[in-house]
Amino acid sequence: MSASLTLTGLYLYPVKSLGGYAVPEANVTARGLRHDRRWLLVDERNRFMTQRQQPELALLAVAPAYNGFLLSHRQRPDLLPLFIPFEATPDRTLFVTIWDDMAWAWRGTPEADEWLAEALGRPCRLVYMSDMVRRDVEPEHNPEGQLVSFADGYPFLLIGEAALNDLNARLAQPVLMNRFRPNLVFGGGTPYDDDNWEEFAVGGVPFRAVRGCGRCVLTTIDQQTAAKSPVGEPLRTLATYRMAESSTLFGQNVTGPGQGRLRVGDAVTVLSRK
């Protein structure tokens, strides 16, 4: 079965909880795909902001640009796109909180903060995680001492196309893969076979599937309009058949080797199972 599996999608989300975009190839780093979730929005208390509390973050689209990316507002053509470099400069720093972690971060520019405050209608700051910051994967699932960016808890999220097809067959209104914000999408195989994966390789680059990804209300937000599903879909349907230990699971949290290069079309090979 593993010989028929293929990497069909690679996705970057340069700013946590904002839009993402597909890339044909990407470098693997110690914290995930290069440039993935290295930027973060924080509120007045320097606490992280996500679509869970601020669904309108979905309206901030991200597009690739030379040595950085462009932010634009899907419903505000009057706001000119804003260029953000992939890396910040260490001119100004502050401590930020993400979940139970506290980390120091470099500030973005005042112009970026002003643009985002106008776009969201509230004060906020854009901050960057440098390579000098250490934020660890959950200790109980991290014997290798793996690092993570501003992603929720793991450097990679893997989802199979067959799983989404199976879910959509159960829904009155199908949803797009972007509801689940994966980094790695693969085609082939049977739905949820990756539940049992342990070690696998993508184009010869080794990875470890650590545990299923518990899903939250973010999956109920349309990533084009920021509208929430009035009936809680697809989370409600997922909960009828994908519950385990009080979590609704879809996709796999994954750790990686810290280096390598991935390309869409790479073979995905299952090396061992749980």
C-alpha positions as CSV (number, residue, x, y, z in Angstrom):
1,M,0.0,0.0,0.0
2,S,2.7,2.5,0.9
3,A,4.2,2.4,-2.6
4,S,1.0,4.0,-3.9
5,L,1.1,7.0,-1.6
6,T,2.2,10.3,-2.9
7,L,2.7,13.8,-1.5
8,T,0.0,15.9,-3.2
9,G,0.2,19.1,-1.3
10,L,2.7,21.3,0.7
11,Y,1.3,24.3,2.6
12,L,2.9,27.2,4.4
13,Y,1.2,29.5,7.0
14,P,3.8,32.2,7.6
15,V,1.6,33.9,10.2
16,K,-0.2,31.6,12.7
17,S,-4.0,31.5,12.1
18,L,-3.9,33.7,9.0
19,G,-4.3,32.4,5.4
20,G,-1.8,30.0,3.9
21,Y,-0.6,29.1,0.4
22,A,0.6,26.0,-1.5
23,V,4.2,25.6,-2.5
24,P,5.7,23.1,-5.0
25,E,8.7,22.4,-2.7
26,A,9.9,23.3,0.8
27,N,12.8,22.9,3.1
28,V,12.5,21.0,6.4
29,T,13.9,22.8,9.4
30,A,14.1,22.0,13.1
31,R,10.7,23.7,13.7
32,G,8.8,22.5,10.6
33,L,8.7,23.7,7.1
34,R,10.9,26.7,6.5
35,H,8.9,30.0,7.1
36,D,5.9,28.1,8.6
37,R,4.3,29.9,11.5
38,R,7.3,31.9,12.4
39,W,5.1,35.1,12.7
40,L,2.3,35.5,15.3
41,L,-0.3,38.1,16.1
42,V,-0.6,39.0,19.8
43,D,-3.1,41.2,21.7
44,E,-2.5,44.1,24.1
45,R,-1.4,41.6,26.8
46,N,1.0,39.9,24.4
47,R,-1.1,36.8,24.3
48,F,-1.5,34.9,21.0
49,M,-4.5,35.5,18.8
50,T,-6.2,32.8,16.7
51,Q,-9.4,32.3,14.7
52,R,-10.8,30.5,17.7
53,Q,-11.5,33.8,19.3
54,Q,-11.1,36.1,16.3
55,P,-12.7,34.4,13.2
56,E,-12.0,37.5,11.1
57,L,-8.3,36.5,11.0
58,A,-9.4,34.1,8.2
59,L,-10.0,37.3,6.1
60,L,-6.3,38.1,6.1
61,A,-5.0,36.4,3.0
62,V,-1.3,35.5,2.6
63,A,0.4,35.3,-0.8
64,P,4.1,34.5,-1.6
65,A,6.4,37.4,-2.6
66,Y,10.2,37.6,-3.1
67,N,11.9,36.9,0.2
68,G,8.6,37.4,2.1
69,F,4.9,37.4,1.7
70,L,2.0,39.8,1.1
71,L,-0.9,40.3,3.5
72,S,-4.2,41.5,2.1
73,H,-7.8,41.7,3.3
74,R,-10.3,39.6,1.4
75,Q,-13.1,42.1,1.9
76,R,-11.2,45.4,2.1
77,P,-9.8,46.3,-1.3
78,D,-9.1,49.8,0.1
79,L,-6.4,48.3,2.3
80,L,-3.3,48.0,0.0
81,P,-1.4,44.7,0.4
82,L,1.3,44.8,3.1
83,F,4.7,43.2,2.5
84,I,6.2,41.2,5.4
85,P,9.8,39.8,5.1
86,F,10.2,36.1,6.1
87,E,12.5,37.2,8.9
88,A,12.4,40.1,11.3
89,T,15.3,42.1,12.7
90,P,16.1,42.0,16.4
91,D,15.6,45.7,17.0
92,R,12.8,45.3,19.5
93,T,11.8,42.3,21.6
94,L,9.1,41.3,24.0
95,F,7.8,38.2,25.8
96,V,4.7,36.6,24.3
97,T,2.4,33.8,25.6
98,I,1.1,31.0,23.4
99,W,-1.0,28.4,25.1
100,D,1.0,27.5,28.3
101,D,4.4,28.6,26.8
102,M,6.1,31.9,27.2
103,A,8.7,32.9,24.6
104,W,10.5,36.1,23.7
105,A,10.0,37.3,20.2
106,W,11.2,40.1,17.9
107,R,8.7,42.8,17.0
108,G,7.6,43.5,13.5
109,T,7.4,47.0,12.2
110,P,5.1,49.8,13.5
111,E,3.7,50.0,10.0
112,A,2.7,46.3,10.1
113,D,1.0,46.8,13.5
114,E,-0.9,49.8,12.2
115,W,-2.1,47.9,9.1
116,L,-3.2,44.9,11.1
117,A,-5.0,47.1,13.7
118,E,-6.9,48.8,10.8
119,A,-7.7,45.5,9.2
120,L,-9.0,43.9,12.4
121,G,-10.4,46.9,14.1
122,R,-8.4,46.3,17.3
123,P,-4.9,46.9,18.6
124,C,-2.5,44.0,17.9
125,R,1.2,43.4,17.3
126,L,3.0,41.2,14.8
127,V,6.0,39.2,16.3
128,Y,8.6,36.8,15.0
129,M,10.2,33.7,16.5
130,S,14.0,33.7,15.9
131,D,16.2,30.6,15.7
132,M,17.5,31.4,19.1
133,V,14.2,30.7,20.8
134,R,13.6,27.3,22.1
135,R,9.9,26.1,22.2
136,D,9.6,22.3,22.7
137,V,7.0,19.9,21.5
138,E,4.8,18.4,24.3
139,P,7.3,16.7,26.6
140,E,5.3,13.5,27.1
141,H,5.5,12.9,23.3
142,N,8.9,14.3,22.6
143,P,11.8,11.9,23.5
144,E,13.9,13.4,20.7
145,G,13.7,16.9,22.1
146,Q,11.9,18.3,19.0
147,L,11.2,22.0,18.5
148,V,8.1,23.8,17.3
149,S,7.4,27.2,15.8
150,F,4.3,29.2,16.8
151,A,2.2,26.2,15.6
152,D,-0.1,24.8,18.3
153,G,2.1,21.9,19.4
154,Y,3.9,20.1,16.6
155,P,6.1,21.1,13.7
156,F,4.0,19.3,11.0
157,L,0.4,18.3,10.4
158,L,-0.4,15.5,7.9
159,I,-3.7,14.7,6.3
160,G,-4.7,12.2,3.7
161,E,-7.0,13.2,0.8
162,A,-9.0,9.9,1.3
163,A,-9.9,11.1,4.9
164,L,-11.3,14.4,3.6
165,N,-13.2,12.6,0.9
166,D,-14.7,10.2,3.5
167,L,-15.7,13.2,5.7
168,N,-17.2,15.1,2.8
169,A,-19.3,12.1,1.8
170,R,-20.9,12.4,5.3
171,L,-21.6,16.1,5.1
172,A,-24.5,18.0,3.5
173,Q,-22.0,20.7,2.5
174,P,-18.5,19.5,1.6
175,V,-15.6,21.5,3.1
176,L,-12.1,22.3,1.7
177,M,-8.9,21.0,3.1
178,N,-8.0,24.5,4.2
179,R,-10.4,24.1,7.2
180,F,-7.8,21.8,8.7
181,R,-4.6,23.7,7.9
182,P,-2.3,20.8,7.0
183,N,1.4,21.2,6.0
184,L,1.6,17.8,4.3
185,V,-1.2,16.3,2.2
186,F,-0.9,12.8,0.7
187,G,-3.0,11.0,-1.9
188,G,-3.7,7.2,-2.1
189,G,-4.5,4.6,0.4
190,T,-7.6,4.2,2.6
191,P,-9.2,6.8,4.9
192,Y,-7.5,7.2,8.3
193,D,-4.8,4.5,7.6
194,D,-2.3,7.1,9.0
195,D,-3.9,6.5,12.4
196,N,-1.6,3.5,12.6
197,W,1.5,5.0,11.1
198,E,4.6,5.4,13.3
199,E,7.7,6.0,11.1
200,F,7.2,7.1,7.5
201,A,9.3,8.9,4.8
202,V,8.4,11.5,2.2
203,G,10.9,11.4,-0.7
204,G,13.3,9.6,1.6
205,V,13.0,12.2,4.4
206,P,12.1,10.5,7.6
207,F,9.1,11.6,9.9
208,R,7.3,10.2,12.9
209,A,3.5,10.3,13.3
210,V,3.2,11.1,17.0
211,R,-0.6,11.2,17.6
212,G,-3.9,12.2,16.1
213,C,-4.7,15.9,15.9
214,G,-7.6,17.0,18.1
215,R,-9.7,19.5,16.2
216,C,-11.3,22.7,17.5
217,V,-13.9,25.3,16.5
218,L,-11.5,26.7,13.8
219,T,-12.6,23.9,11.5
220,T,-16.1,25.3,11.5
221,I,-14.9,28.7,10.0
222,D,-15.1,29.2,6.3
223,Q,-11.6,30.3,5.3
224,Q,-12.8,32.6,2.5
225,T,-15.6,34.4,4.4
226,A,-14.8,33.9,8.1
227,A,-18.4,32.8,8.6
228,K,-19.0,30.1,11.2
229,S,-21.1,27.1,10.4
230,P,-24.4,27.6,12.2
231,V,-24.6,23.9,13.0
232,G,-21.0,23.3,13.9
233,E,-19.9,21.4,10.8
234,P,-17.7,19.6,10.1
235,L,-16.8,19.2,13.8
236,R,-20.3,17.9,14.6
237,T,-20.1,15.1,12.1
238,L,-16.5,14.3,12.9
239,A,-17.5,13.8,16.5
240,T,-19.8,11.0,15.6
241,Y,-17.1,8.7,14.4
242,R,-13.6,10.2,15.1
243,M,-13.7,10.7,18.9
244,A,-10.9,9.3,21.1
245,E,-10.0,10.4,24.7
246,S,-12.4,13.3,24.6
247,S,-10.9,14.7,21.4
248,T,-12.2,14.8,17.8
249,L,-9.4,13.6,15.7
250,F,-8.5,14.5,12.1
251,G,-5.0,14.3,10.7
252,Q,-1.7,13.4,12.4
253,N,0.7,15.5,14.5
254,V,4.1,14.8,13.1
255,T,7.8,15.4,14.0
256,G,10.6,15.4,11.5
257,P,14.4,15.1,11.0
258,G,15.2,18.8,11.3
259,Q,16.5,19.0,7.7
260,G,15.7,17.8,4.2
261,R,13.7,19.0,1.2
262,L,10.2,18.0,0.1
263,R,8.6,18.2,-3.3
264,V,5.0,17.7,-4.4
265,G,5.0,14.3,-6.1
266,D,7.4,12.7,-3.7
267,A,6.6,9.1,-2.7
268,V,5.3,8.5,0.8
269,T,6.5,5.3,2.3
270,V,5.2,3.8,5.6
271,L,8.2,2.3,7.5
272,S,6.6,1.1,10.7
273,R,3.2,1.0,12.4
274,K,2.0,1.5,15.9
